Amino acid sequence: MKTVVLSVIALFLSLALLVSGSAMLGTLIALRLDMEGVADAALGVVMAAYSLGFIIGATYAVDVIRKVGHIRAFAVFAAVACATTLMHPLIVSAASWALMRVVVGICLAGLMTVAESWINDRATNESRGKLLGIYTINFYLASASGQLLVGLGNPMEYVVFSVVAMLIVLSLVPLALTQSLIPTSPSHTETLGVRKLIRQAPAGMTGVLASGIALGAFLSLAPVYALRVGLDISQLSMYMGFSVICAVLLQWPAGWLGDRIGRLPVLTGLLFCGALAAAITAVLGAFSVVALFLFSGIFFAVAASTYPVSVALANDQLPNDQLVAACASMLRTYGVGTMVGPLLAGVLMGVLGAPALFIFISLCLLVAGAAVFYVFRASDMVPVEEQGEYVTVTPSSTPVLTEIDPRNEEFEEHHPGEPAEWDIADKLEMLVADAGDTPAEPDEVRDTSEPSYYEDPDAPRANRPPPGRPD
């Protein structure tokens, strides 16, 4: 039991280092490009590129992990992400940084896939809900810490980019030192068609997309807004850190309220409250630091709670066996939202000025709230007694993590301490042995009179013939 607890702590520590480094890098890039005089529209494209890379990585990182194993895949992704981060101050241009953002997004998705598949492997039926709750808290605390670290230096200097690279590469240490068994290889997570999801759960999908647009625009461009209304780098880092940490405040209260009055009214209220908070920020943010902090924190808490409520509402419309596939599709829909948000907000900020960021966010949430309340109210209303379980989840994860959702009835428990399907050493040894074998002729019948290495896998290793040699 002690080994299991320590392995989980190591996993969450690795994730915390990754998330803090990613959050810090995103803010630094937005500030640096703004200081370099890059147009707001181009800045939005650069910031949206990360989401594109993350979607690609979350889709195809599983193939890399299955081919080379968890630890080697983690090392590869961490090395590439670290090197790419250090390249930012060497080649400063919107086009090159957009490409680098795609690469970093792919690598971060791969790193999180490795860590989350490890968490998935350590989960039991009794611990799944607790692990997801800890994951949510760990994610937002790490993200807020990364924002605070922005205040360590000047975005125009290379030092702060080096700190990001250090955080990413140090995430290797806890995972490499863990004594837990290598988990089973993650399988490709099936997705449910977006059109089918929209037909079956339009309100939930609307909330997921609106949450992605709002949070993506804020996390990408709020540092630029804060810089333009007069905050220095130290104040700006505290502003972003405070806003992100507020996300934890409403996660559980929103679920508790939804269990009593229904998901749809809660989702509608969250969208309208988020729109109001964003509108007040647009009006008062440039004139009062207190108002900027307060209403930005309220907005972020509401927008971050919109995603898990939307997922819970969508799951109420679907059979339990479609939960994982539906969650994977909703994660990708959220990712599309995080690309659209910075793109459109960047264009509007270039035309209308800095307050256009929060005006855009407010309008998006207002339209989404009106659609949920007036258009989808009848089709998505589920009686409270028929609702499923509410679970706090963060959208900034990979589809691998959805498998341990307590609502997933098809979860296959892997008891801690059980051997995994394979480990790297055995797999490599088997590959060497296969390469040394001489292929048999089609009509040749193999002599099975004496047990060979493959026919007697339980024999002591000292008694096994060397790989690639005849028995």
Disulfide bonds with the S-S distance in Angstrom:
none
